[in-house]
Amino acid sequence: MTAYMEEALLLAKQAAQEGEVPVGAVVVKDGRIIGRGRNGRERKNDVSSHAELEAIRDAARTIGDWRLSGCDLYVTLEPCAMCCGAILHARLSRVVFGAYDATAGAVVSKAQLLSGTLAPAPQVIGGLCKAKSEALLQAFFAARRKKAENPLDKQVEKSI
C-alpha cells in the first residue's frame, strides 16, 4: 500500500511545482496503477480538477468503463464532498488517504459521506503516509504565505 501512496506523493509534488495545492492520487486495480491525477484547478481553470477526479477519469479511460468496482483510490489528502460523490458513483472499493483535512474533509473530518448512508460504502483507511502528506501541504502553504508577505512583491505588483 505504501508504494501506491508514494506514487501519489510524487504527483502531489508535481502539482506543487505547478503552483497547485499539492494533492496527488492514483487508482489501483489488481496491483497495477491504472489512473493518475494531481490537482489542476489553477492550471486548467477548472474547479473540478481535483487529484481524485483526475485519477478517476484517467482510470476510466484506461479500462474503458466508468465503473471502477474492484479498484482502490490512494490520495494524499482526505477527499472533499465533491470527490466523495465521484468516489461513490464510480463504485470504488477502497479509499486510502494520507492527511486528514479539518477544513473540507468529507470522509471523517467534517462529514462522513463514505459511511454507507448514501450508497454502498468503500472501505476507508486514513493516515497512510500522513506525516509526508502533511509536510508537503505545510511547506506549500508556508511558502505561499511568505511570498504574500514579501513587501518587495507588493511593490513589483504596484509597478506593473
Solvent accessible surface area in square Angstrom, and as a share of the most:
residue,aa,sasa,rsa
1,M,98,0.44
2,T,68,0.39
3,A,75,0.58
4,Y,50,0.19
5,M,0,0.00
6,E,59,0.27
7,E,42,0.19
8,A,0,0.00
9,L,6,0.03
10,L,99,0.49
11,L,12,0.06
12,A,0,0.00
13,K,97,0.41
14,Q,78,0.35
15,A,0,0.00
16,A,27,0.21
17,Q,153,0.68
18,E,75,0.34
19,G,36,0.35
20,E,3,0.01
21,V,30,0.17
22,P,1,0.01
23,V,6,0.04
24,G,0,0.00
25,A,0,0.00
26,V,0,0.00
27,V,0,0.00
28,V,6,0.04
29,K,62,0.26
30,D,131,0.68
31,G,56,0.54
32,R,147,0.54
33,I,35,0.18
34,I,7,0.03
35,G,0,0.00
36,R,110,0.40
37,G,5,0.05
38,R,63,0.23
39,N,15,0.08
40,G,0,0.00
41,R,94,0.34
42,E,112,0.50
43,R,105,0.38
44,K,94,0.40
45,N,140,0.72
46,D,51,0.26
47,V,114,0.65
48,S,25,0.16
49,S,0,0.00
50,H,32,0.14
51,A,0,0.00
52,E,8,0.04
53,L,16,0.08
54,E,25,0.11
55,A,0,0.00
56,I,18,0.09
57,R,93,0.34
58,D,42,0.22
59,A,0,0.00
60,A,21,0.16
61,R,168,0.61
62,T,66,0.38
63,I,65,0.33
64,G,68,0.65
65,D,51,0.27
66,W,128,0.45
67,R,107,0.39
68,L,0,0.00
69,S,64,0.41
70,G,45,0.43
71,C,0,0.00
72,D,23,0.12
73,L,0,0.00
74,Y,2,0.01
75,V,0,0.00
76,T,1,0.01
77,L,29,0.15
78,E,3,0.01
79,P,0,0.00
80,C,25,0.15
81,A,58,0.45
82,M,77,0.34
83,C,0,0.00
84,C,0,0.00
85,G,27,0.26
86,A,26,0.20
87,I,0,0.00
88,L,22,0.11
89,H,140,0.63
90,A,6,0.05
91,R,126,0.46
92,L,7,0.04
93,S,50,0.32
94,R,58,0.21
95,V,0,0.00
96,V,0,0.00
97,F,1,0.00
98,G,0,0.00
99,A,1,0.01
100,Y,94,0.36
101,D,25,0.13
102,A,83,0.64
103,T,116,0.67
104,A,49,0.38
105,G,0,0.00
106,A,4,0.03
107,V,6,0.03
108,V,67,0.39
109,S,45,0.29
110,K,134,0.57
111,A,32,0.25
112,Q,100,0.44
113,L,51,0.25
114,L,7,0.03
115,S,66,0.43
116,G,34,0.33
117,T,120,0.70
118,L,119,0.59
119,A,32,0.25
120,P,128,0.81
121,A,52,0.41
122,P,10,0.06
123,Q,105,0.46
124,V,50,0.29
125,I,48,0.24
126,G,30,0.28
127,G,26,0.25
128,L,34,0.17
129,C,26,0.16
130,K,83,0.35
131,A,77,0.60
132,K,110,0.47
133,S,1,0.01
134,E,54,0.24
135,A,56,0.43
136,L,32,0.16
137,L,21,0.10
138,Q,117,0.52
139,A,62,0.48
140,F,28,0.12
141,F,70,0.29
142,A,48,0.37
143,A,63,0.49
144,R,110,0.40
145,R,137,0.50
146,K,155,0.66
147,K,139,0.59
148,A,66,0.51
149,E,123,0.55
150,N,61,0.31
151,P,94,0.59
152,L,110,0.55
153,D,38,0.20
154,K,110,0.47
155,Q,117,0.52
156,V,73,0.42
157,E,122,0.55
158,K,169,0.72
159,S,94,0.61
160,I,169,0.86
